[in-house]
Amino acid sequence: MAKRSCANTRWQKEQRFCLLTGGSLTRGVFFRWTPVVRSQSTDAFPDDSDAKETQRLKDEETEYENDIKVKILDAALGYVDISGWSKEALAQGAESLGYPSVTHGLFPKGGVELVHHFYQRANDRLSSELPSDIQEAHLDPLKAKNDLKILRLAVEKRLRMNADHIFTSRWTEALGLMAFPPNAPSSLKLLANLVDEMWFHAGDTSADFSWYTKRALLATVYKSTEMSMIQDRSDDFKSTWEFLDRRIDEMDQLRDCPKKLEEASVVMKGFYQTALNVIGVPDRRKME
């Protein structure tokens, strides 16, 4: 009885997966079909309990689909060096997990979804590991100018996470995909969240115009250092980290000039707030 129950559960999962990818499974063989639109009477849901059950099933299907997508994206990252940030890499990742190659249809935007997945994974890793790195470096966010030292540490750590793809020249391809107009809003959102996370760990508590200036300046420092890194041929990216040191020094000099900082803040506030609104990034200060 237990074996039959397990078999039925596995069969249900396989059929559910096929529904997500637009096919059917008969005796372990995958078939594709053309969807047929059928009308349904509104009497099919006579009360709230049926509607809630329908919503529950929809939520369950969405969760199941997202789980599959994350697994495929994680697996596909192992094929980026071979196939690039592409549908081919997604198909190879799916096949490595036992799914049919057509599963890449779950990613309508193609390879950029793989780029964004890698970017978010790296951001999450930085958020998780940075506090212990700050502690090991004996940096107290509350002490004067330690915030810039923390930012210096955070930018290098995050950029080093791209190193493997820089060595294979795949990161240049990734930057191109992220800059493509339809993909730019999602890409900017990832960058905005990244620099906000860095400032958060650096102890920023500003509530004036400088909040926008700091994030816009750090985003500029991060992206310019990233561009330096993809062209750097020095040992262990030595030239890149020297470039980063100069950019951090410039941030420090700007902070020591209140008038210049105030002027920059007025401009940056409008620019940065508009960008946040366009890409839909929530203000951390309003969430706390």
Residue pairs with C-beta under 8 A, 6 or more apart in sequence:
14 25
15 24
15 25
16 61
16 64
17 25
17 64
17 68
17 99
18 24
18 25
18 30
19 61
20 61
20 64
20 65
20 68
20 106
21 99
21 100
21 102
21 103
21 105
21 106
22 32
22 33
22 35
22 105
23 30
23 31
23 32
23 33
23 100
23 102
24 30
24 31
24 32
24 33
25 31
30 100
32 102
44 50
45 51
45 54
65 106
68 99
68 103
68 106
69 106
69 107
70 117
71 97
72 90
72 93
72 94
72 97
72 99
72 103
72 106
73 90
73 93
73 113
73 114
73 117
74 93
74 117
75 93
75 94
75 96
75 97
76 89
76 90
76 92
76 93
76 94
76 114
77 89
77 93
77 114
77 117
77 118
78 93
78 96
79 88
79 89
79 92
79 93
79 96
80 89
80 114
80 118
80 165
80 170
81 164
81 165
81 168
81 170
82 89
82 92
83 89
83 92
84 111
84 170
84 173
85 111
85 112
85 114
85 115
85 170
85 173
85 174
85 177
86 110
86 111
86 114
87 104
87 107
87 110
87 111
89 111
89 114
90 103
90 104
90 107
90 110
90 111
90 113
90 114
91 101
91 102
91 103
91 104
92 101
94 100
94 101
94 103
94 104
95 101
107 113
107 114
109 182
109 183
111 177
112 177
112 178
112 180
112 183
112 186
115 174
115 177
115 178
116 178
116 183
116 186
116 187
116 190
118 165
118 174
119 178
119 187
119 190
120 190
122 158
122 161
122 162
123 158
123 190
123 193
123 194
123 197
125 161
126 154
126 157
126 158
126 161
126 194
126 197
126 198
127 197
127 201
129 157
130 153
130 154
130 157
130 198
130 201
131 201
133 153
133 157
134 141
134 150
134 153
134 201
137 149
137 153
139 146
139 149
139 150
139 153
140 146
141 147
141 150
141 201
141 202
141 203
142 203
145 252
146 202
146 203
147 199
147 202
147 203
147 204
148 202
148 248
148 251
148 252
150 198
150 201
150 202
150 203
151 198
151 199
151 202
151 218
151 221
151 248
151 251
152 244
152 245
152 248
154 198
154 201
154 202
155 198
155 218
155 221
155 222
155 225
155 244
156 241
156 244
158 194
158 198
158 222
159 222
159 225
159 226
159 229
159 240
160 237
162 171
162 226
162 229
163 237
165 171
165 174
166 229
166 230
171 230
172 230
175 226
175 230
177 183
178 184
178 187
179 187
185 278
185 279
185 280
186 279
188 275
188 279
189 279
189 280
189 281
191 219
191 222
191 223
192 215
192 219
192 275
192 276
192 279
192 281
193 281
194 222
195 215
195 218
195 219
195 222
196 215
196 281
196 284
198 218
199 214
199 215
199 218
200 284
204 211
204 214
206 214
207 285
208 265
209 262
209 265
209 266
209 268
209 269
210 261
210 265
211 285
212 265
212 268
212 269
212 271
212 272
212 273
213 261
213 264
213 265
213 268
213 269
213 272
215 272
216 268
216 271
216 272
217 251
217 254
217 264
217 268
218 251
221 244
221 247
221 248
221 251
224 243
224 247
225 240
225 243
225 244
225 247
228 239
228 240
228 243
228 244
229 237
229 240
232 238
232 239
232 240
234 240
254 260
254 261
254 264
255 261
276 283
